Amino acid sequence: MKERNREHLLRMKLGVGLVQHILISRFPMVTDNRRIVVFSRITEFSVQADVILAASEGEFTHV
C-alpha cells in the first residue's frame, strides 16, 4: 500500500502516467536485470534509465 501511495504521489507531482521501478543495491549483485543498479555504479544510472524508458515506450506503442 505504501508503494502505491508513493507511485500516486509521483504521478501527481511529475505529471507522468507510469512509474518505472528501479532497485539500487548497496551490495554487489550478479544480474543482467537492467532495473537493478549497484550503488558503486550510480553514475551509470542515467544511461540505464534512458534505455529502460525508451524500451518501455516501445512496448506501449505496440499495444
Secondary structure, DSSP 8 states (H G I E B T S, - for coil): -HHHHHHHHHHHHHT-S-----EEESS------TTEEEGGGGGGHHHHHHHHHHHHHHHHHT-
